[in-house]
Amino acid sequence: MDEYVKFLIIFLVYFALVFPISTFIHELGHALPALILSKEKVEIRLGTRFKGSGVRFGRLTIKVQPFSGFTGVVNFNISKESNAKARNFWILILGPMFSFFLVVGCYFVITYNELPDVIDFLIRALMFASLAQFTLTIIPMKYPIFFGAYKGTPSDGYRVLMLFKKDVT
């Protein structure tokens, strides 16, 4: 197979399948504790231009834009009350932790199983995408301009740091 065609197929698989799955798992890591620890409605949104109503499961709404890539957010209310810091901490930190758990799970699946080549490739791709997602979301930073839809927004690690900054000063 021509190398350009192979590259195009791999790129499309990442963009259409691997990145959205990795991002959904990450956002689910934020959404589940938000649902458990609050009475608020929670929305997972993959992509930036979704116009539909999405799928609703009780207080959780999931909206997916096809070919959303790695862009995703969870909408929920972060309480400003001082007694809500622990709750907000878990909601913020579990997104990156779900990404990390996915990395570990994928590693064990590919290490201890004999898989067909295509399945092995997809699981490895998911593992590396989730590792990148974990790393880029746990580091406290505001995303630079080349992060596209995320430019200027704080990472999960930065938001956790700011959550406790008042206690430090």
Phi and psi in degrees as a GROMACS rama.xvg file:
@    title "Ramachandran Plot"
@    xaxis  label "Phi"
@    yaxis  label "Psi"
@TYPE xy
-57.7513  139.081  ASP-2
-61.1503  -35.4681  GLU-3
-67.3749  -39.8148  TYR-4
-66.8674  -42.2169  VAL-5
-61.157  -44.6852  LYS-6
-60.6948  -43.9482  PHE-7
-62.5939  -42.662  LEU-8
-63.438  -45.8091  ILE-9
-61.9474  -43.7894  ILE-10
-59.7921  -45.8139  PHE-11
-65.1505  -38.9635  LEU-12
-62.1515  -45.0666  VAL-13
-60.8359  -50.0578  TYR-14
-70.8704  -37.1728  PHE-15
-90.0244  -23.4031  ALA-16
-126.016  -55.8638  LEU-17
-68.343  -53.2762  VAL-18
-60.5645  -45.7435  PHE-19
-62.1781  -38.3592  PRO-20
-65.2551  -46.2573  ILE-21
-59.6772  -44.1333  SER-22
-67.3396  -40.361  THR-23
-61.443  -44.4919  PHE-24
-61.7125  -42.7039  ILE-25
-59.4448  -49.079  HIS-26
-68.1929  -32.5462  GLU-27
-61.8697  -33.572  LEU-28
-62.5102  -29.5508  GLY-29
-81.6911  -41.0048  HIS-30
-68.6181  -42.5029  ALA-31
-61.3385  -49.4667  LEU-32
-66.7315  -30.3488  PRO-33
-63.6349  -39.3659  ALA-34
-69.5182  -40.141  LEU-35
-73.2263  -39.6266  ILE-36
-96.3983  0.277084  LEU-37
-141.779  172.687  SER-38
-106.165  8.02941  LYS-39
-78.5729  158.783  GLU-40
-74.8695  146.648  LYS-41
-128.936  140.244  VAL-42
-129.576  127.169  GLU-43
-99.0706  128.193  ILE-44
-127.516  119.146  ARG-45
-104.064  122.983  LEU-46
97.8861  170.76  GLY-47
-112.326  -11.8958  THR-48
-120.044  20.8287  ARG-49
-68.065  127.764  PHE-50
-108  -14.1633  LYS-51
-77.9306  -177.894  GLY-52
-88.3319  -15.3613  SER-53
79.031  -170.455  GLY-54
-111.091  132.133  VAL-55
-110.131  133.836  ARG-56
-126.557  92.3656  PHE-57
62.2655  -120.252  GLY-58
-85.8768  -3.61067  ARG-59
-99.9324  128.565  LEU-60
-116.858  134.07  THR-61
-117.599  123.507  ILE-62
-121.613  123.161  LYS-63
-124.652  123.137  VAL-64
-92.8574  124.29  GLN-65
-55.8048  145.165  PRO-66
55.6036  43.7292  PHE-67
-76.2139  -10.8833  SER-68
64.9284  -134.665  GLY-69
-101.78  12.964  PHE-70
-89.3403  122.003  THR-71
-159.393  150.953  GLY-72
-143.982  159.178  VAL-73
-118.328  127.19  VAL-74
-99.5881  122.397  ASN-75
-158.753  162.936  PHE-76
-89.0797  121.084  ASN-77
-87.7908  120.524  ILE-78
-70.9181  138.501  SER-79
-90.9286  -2.82446  LYS-80
-66.6301  143.035  GLU-81
-64.777  -30.1467  SER-82
-79.2413  -1.03572  ASN-83
-98.6366  4.61467  ALA-84
-60.5968  -41.9051  LYS-85
-64.2087  -43.3831  ALA-86
-61.551  -48.0571  ARG-87
-63.7432  -36.4202  ASN-88
-57.6927  -49.5131  PHE-89
-65.1635  -38.8427  TRP-90
-63.6121  -41.8104  ILE-91
-74.2478  -42.1101  LEU-92
-79.4875  -26.2241  ILE-93
-73.6596  -16.8727  LEU-94
-62.5332  -58.1792  GLY-95
-60.4609  -34.8135  PRO-96
-67.802  -37.0379  MET-97
-62.8677  -37.8108  PHE-98
-61.6434  -43.422  SER-99
-64.8539  -43.6349  PHE-100
-60.6071  -36.2718  PHE-101
-65.9161  -39.737  LEU-102
-58.9794  -49.7578  VAL-103
-62.795  -44.306  VAL-104
-61.428  -44.8299  GLY-105
-62.8862  -40.7317  CYS-106
-58.9683  -46.8425  TYR-107
-66.3955  -37.2008  PHE-108
-63.5238  -46.1267  VAL-109
-76.8869  -24.7609  ILE-110
-78.0666  -39.2892  THR-111
-107.309  12.9696  TYR-112
-134.766  145.988  ASN-113
-93.5246  108.576  GLU-114
-114.262  153.169  LEU-115
-59.8778  151.635  PRO-116
-54.5519  -43.4967  ASP-117
-65.2597  -44.3522  VAL-118
-65.1351  -43.1686  ILE-119
-58.6981  -45.2564  ASP-120
-60.1082  -46.4333  PHE-121
-64.2679  -40.5151  LEU-122
-69.4305  -39.7503  ILE-123
-63.2506  -42.3698  ARG-124
-61.3397  -43.3257  ALA-125
-63.7773  -39.232  LEU-126
-62.5997  -47.199  MET-127
-69.956  -37.1926  PHE-128
-64.4811  -40.6632  ALA-129
-70.3419  -34.9209  SER-130
-63.721  -43.3132  LEU-131
-63.0824  -42.8521  ALA-132
-63.9671  -44.5169  GLN-133
-57.5259  -50.62  PHE-134
-61.5519  -46.4051  THR-135
-75.3771  -17.2817  LEU-136
-98.0749  -24.0418  THR-137
-83.3714  -26.2129  ILE-138
-70.6092  126.209  ILE-139
-69.0985  110.854  PRO-140
-162.813  161.942  MET-141
-99.6551  130.413  LYS-142
-66.1514  134.754  TYR-143
-73.968  173.146  PRO-144
-58.7573  -32.8773  ILE-145
-75.7034  3.93656  PHE-146
-89.503  11.2156  PHE-147
60.043  -118.726  GLY-148
-60.9719  -21.141  ALA-149
-90.8978  -7.12029  TYR-150
-52.3097  130.142  LYS-151
83.0542  -10.7098  GLY-152
-88.38  150.107  THR-153
-78.3464  144.134  PRO-154
-71.4997  168.162  SER-155
-60.7778  -40.73  ASP-156
-61.3889  -40.2022  GLY-157
-65.641  -42.312  TYR-158
-64.8406  -37.3139  ARG-159
-65.0122  -44.5426  VAL-160
-59.5267  -44.4575  LEU-161
-67.599  -29.3463  MET-162
-59.825  -37.4312  LEU-163
-104.604  2.76024  PHE-164
-60.2109  -38.2601  LYS-165
-61.2113  -32.3233  LYS-166
-71.0853  -27.4968  ASP-167
-79.312  -40.2595  VAL-168
